[in-house]
């Protein structure tokens, strides 16, 4: 499993991966990657720190998919853009005699530019580990827009066939299957997803077909596929993902196996419950890829009060119900900017993507996030350009720090008080 970490440079932010052994930089793949200029790949360099070698990838002004789509579904436009990008980056790798199997596909290491919507990928030379495609499939299945039946059937079918055929299926057949499932209907514009009219897929006959030529859904025999077969395939994946020996059920914090959370028996039941907006079911249902960030908290000492062990003259201790406290984000002057009525608040200047909009040229589009984990609140830097500071200490990209009432947060030049 690839272990990556986020670091901040003087002007840029990076994700870095440690090489287990010192690389031979004379080898072809290292030479090509250091040269750069390959469209779609994040810029690459090797740095040596205390006799250890690290691969650095520039992620400035980008967000990883896990963060970017933690609160919104993957719609039809995004799926088209992603598979278009997948084909292009694989073709580009082959053009430079690189191995497409060395591309990293887990959602936390695929980045999108918030301005252009273009994807940026990590390429790890001579990768000898899992490339994370299984996690990407789980991510798509659990985050797909369940209000779009055709899209859901398409994504489930792709995930099922990947589970059966592996990388051989993804090398070519997946593109014709997506086209055949009637995915390319009328698509709405999205400021994050790349332009769809530039997307081109190869059909089974080897010809190119533009996505914008399709203006309506093709169903039934027009696609060359019986939709009942698609339902059958989708039902298989519903059962496959619940297999205890392959991918055990993961419950979110606060849940236990005895809490009544159960997996669906098939795709049709899953689709029905998702369509009825069963929020509790959607939150407890997990395909195996845990997206919730777990902040590491230092263990606090437990003190005992000797007076509690003495006789208090017959007074009985009565446990009072805990009062619910509402936290606020306030300006330096005491003006309330946001009330933490939800468990998460994204701060930035991309108005349609954030919960607290700050119109400041130094603030990134998605700058920071304040979220609740169990009983505590944390601040997380979202790979911002000018940094997030807690009480004067700068956070690393995606670093999380526990908050207490009165803490001062600084986003570029803007100060926010957590109360």
Residue pairs with C-beta under 8 A, 6 or more apart in sequence:
1 129
1 130
2 17
2 104
2 106
2 109
2 124
2 127
2 129
2 130
2 131
2 132
3 17
3 18
4 15
4 16
4 17
4 108
4 109
4 122
5 15
5 16
6 13
6 14
6 15
6 16
6 59
6 383
6 396
6 397
6 398
6 399
7 13
7 14
7 15
7 16
7 56
7 396
7 397
8 14
8 387
8 394
8 396
8 397
11 60
12 58
12 60
13 58
13 59
13 60
13 383
13 385
13 397
14 56
14 57
14 58
14 59
14 397
15 42
15 56
15 57
15 59
15 109
15 122
15 397
16 47
16 54
16 55
16 56
16 57
17 54
17 55
17 57
17 122
17 124
18 52
18 53
18 54
18 55
19 46
19 52
19 53
19 54
19 55
21 53
22 53
23 30
23 46
23 53
23 125
24 30
25 31
25 34
25 46
27 125
27 126
28 97
29 98
29 99
29 102
29 125
29 126
30 46
30 125
32 38
32 96
32 97
32 98
33 41
33 44
33 123
33 125
34 44
34 45
34 46
36 43
36 44
38 92
38 93
38 96
38 98
38 123
39 88
39 92
40 85
40 88
40 89
40 92
40 118
40 119
40 120
40 121
41 89
41 92
41 93
41 120
41 121
41 122
41 123
42 57
42 58
42 59
42 111
42 120
42 121
42 122
42 123
43 57
43 58
44 55
44 56
44 57
44 123
45 55
45 56
46 53
46 54
46 55
46 56
47 53
47 54
47 56
48 54
55 124
57 122
59 111
59 120
59 383
59 397
60 383
60 385
61 113
61 114
61 115
61 364
61 383
61 385
62 111
62 112
62 113
62 114
62 120
62 383
63 111
63 112
63 114
63 366
63 382
63 383
64 107
64 108
64 109
64 110
64 111
64 383
65 107
65 108
65 110
65 111
65 112
65 139
66 107
66 108
66 139
66 291
67 366
67 369
67 382
67 398
68 112
68 114
68 192
68 366
69 78
69 107
69 143
70 291
71 344
71 346
73 143
73 144
73 145
73 146
73 147
74 82
74 140
74 143
74 144
74 145
75 145
75 148
75 151
75 188
75 190
76 145
76 148
76 151
76 183
76 185
76 187
76 188
77 187
77 188
77 189
77 190
77 193
77 196
78 190
78 192
78 193
79 140
79 144
79 151
79 154
79 155
79 178
79 183
80 183
80 184
80 187
80 193
80 196
80 199
80 211
81 117
81 119
81 193
81 194
81 196
81 199
82 119
83 174
83 175
83 178
83 201
84 194
84 196
84 198
84 199
84 200
84 201
84 211
85 118
85 119
85 194
86 170
87 175
87 201
87 202
89 100
89 103
89 119
89 121
90 100
90 103
90 171
93 99
93 100
93 102
93 103
93 123
94 100
98 123
99 127
100 171
101 127
101 131
101 167
102 123
102 124
102 125
102 126
102 127
102 131
103 121
103 122
103 123
103 131
104 110
104 121
104 122
104 123
104 124
104 127
104 131
104 132
105 131
105 132
105 133
105 135
105 136
106 131
106 132
106 133
106 135
106 136
107 135
107 136
107 139
107 289
107 291
109 122
109 132
110 119
110 120
110 121
110 122
110 136
111 119
111 120
112 118
112 119
112 120
112 192
113 120
114 192
114 350
114 353
114 365
114 366
115 365
116 194
117 190
117 191
117 192
117 193
117 194
117 195
118 194
119 194
133 162
133 167
133 170
135 289
137 158
137 159
137 162
137 163
138 159
138 241
138 247
138 287
138 288
138 289
139 289
139 291
140 155
140 158
140 159
141 155
141 156
141 159
141 237
141 241
141 287
142 285
142 286
142 287
142 289
142 291
144 151
144 152
144 155
145 151
145 152
146 152
146 271
146 274
146 275
146 282
147 275
149 271
150 181
150 182
150 183
150 185
150 217
150 219
151 183
152 234
152 271
152 274
153 181
153 227
153 230
153 231
153 234
154 178
154 181
154 182
154 183
154 230
156 233
156 234
156 237
156 238
156 267
157 177
157 181
157 230
157 233
157 234
157 237
158 174
158 177
158 178
159 237
160 233
160 234
160 236
160 237
160 240
161 169
161 173
161 174
161 177
161 233
162 169
162 170
162 174
163 237
163 240
165 173
172 202
175 201
175 202
175 203
176 201
176 202
176 203
176 204
178 184
178 201
179 201
179 203
179 209
180 223
180 224
180 225
181 223
181 225
181 230
182 217
182 218
182 219
182 222
182 223
184 211
184 214
185 214
185 215
185 216
185 217
186 215
186 216
187 196
187 211
191 352
192 353
196 211
196 212
197 210
197 211
197 212
199 210
199 211
200 208
200 209
200 210
200 211
201 208
201 209
201 211
202 208
203 209
219 227
220 226
220 227
231 267
231 268
234 267
235 266
235 267
235 268
237 267
238 263
238 264
238 265
238 266
238 267
238 270
239 265
239 266
240 246
241 247
241 263
241 287
241 288
242 249
242 263
242 264
247 287
247 288
248 288
249 257
249 261
249 263
249 286
249 288
250 286
250 288
250 290
251 257
251 259
251 261
251 284
251 286
252 283
252 284
252 286
252 290
252 292
253 292
253 294
253 373
253 374
254 374
255 261
255 284
259 284
261 284
261 285
263 285
264 270
264 273
264 285
270 285
273 281
274 281
274 282
292 373
293 371
293 373
293 380
293 400
294 373
295 373
295 376
295 378
295 400
295 402
296 400
297 376
297 402
326 339
326 340
326 341
327 339
327 340
327 377
327 405
327 418
327 419
328 336
328 337
328 338
328 339
328 340
328 418
328 419
329 336
329 337
329 338
329 339
329 340
329 345
329 347
329 356
329 370
329 409
329 416
329 417
329 418
329 419
330 336
330 337
330 416
330 417
330 419
331 337
331 415
331 416
331 417
332 415
332 417
337 356
337 416
338 345
338 355
338 356
340 370
340 372
340 377
342 355
343 371
343 372
344 355
344 369
344 370
344 371
344 372
345 355
345 356
345 369
345 370
345 371
346 353
346 354
346 355
346 356
346 366
346 368
346 369
346 382
347 354
347 355
347 356
347 358
347 363
347 367
347 368
347 369
347 370
347 411
347 416
348 354
348 356
348 357
348 358
348 363
348 364
348 365
348 366
348 367
348 368
348 382
349 357
349 358
349 359
349 360
349 363
349 364
349 365
349 367
350 365
350 366
351 357
353 365
353 366
354 365
354 366
358 367
358 411
358 414
360 411
360 412
360 413
360 414
362 385
362 386
362 411
362 412
362 413
362 414
363 384
363 386
363 411
363 412
363 414
364 382
364 383
364 384
364 385
364 386
366 382
366 384
367 381
367 382
367 384
367 388
367 411
367 412
368 379
368 380
368 381
368 382
368 384
368 388
368 409
368 411
369 379
369 380
369 382
370 377
370 378
370 379
370 380
370 403
370 418
371 377
371 378
371 380
372 378
376 402
376 403
377 402
377 403
377 418
378 400
378 401
378 402
378 403
379 388
379 390
379 395
379 400
379 401
379 403
379 407
379 409
379 418
380 388
380 395
380 398
380 399
380 400
380 401
381 387
381 388
381 395
381 396
381 397
381 398
381 399
382 388
382 397
382 398
383 397
383 398
384 397
384 411
384 412
386 411
386 412
387 394
387 395
387 412
388 394
388 395
388 409
388 410
388 411
389 395
389 409
389 410
389 411
390 401
390 403
390 407
390 408
390 409
391 407
391 408
392 408
392 410
393 401
395 401
403 418
404 418
405 418
405 419
406 417
406 418
406 419
407 417
407 418
408 415
408 416
408 417
408 418
409 415
409 416
409 417
409 418
410 416
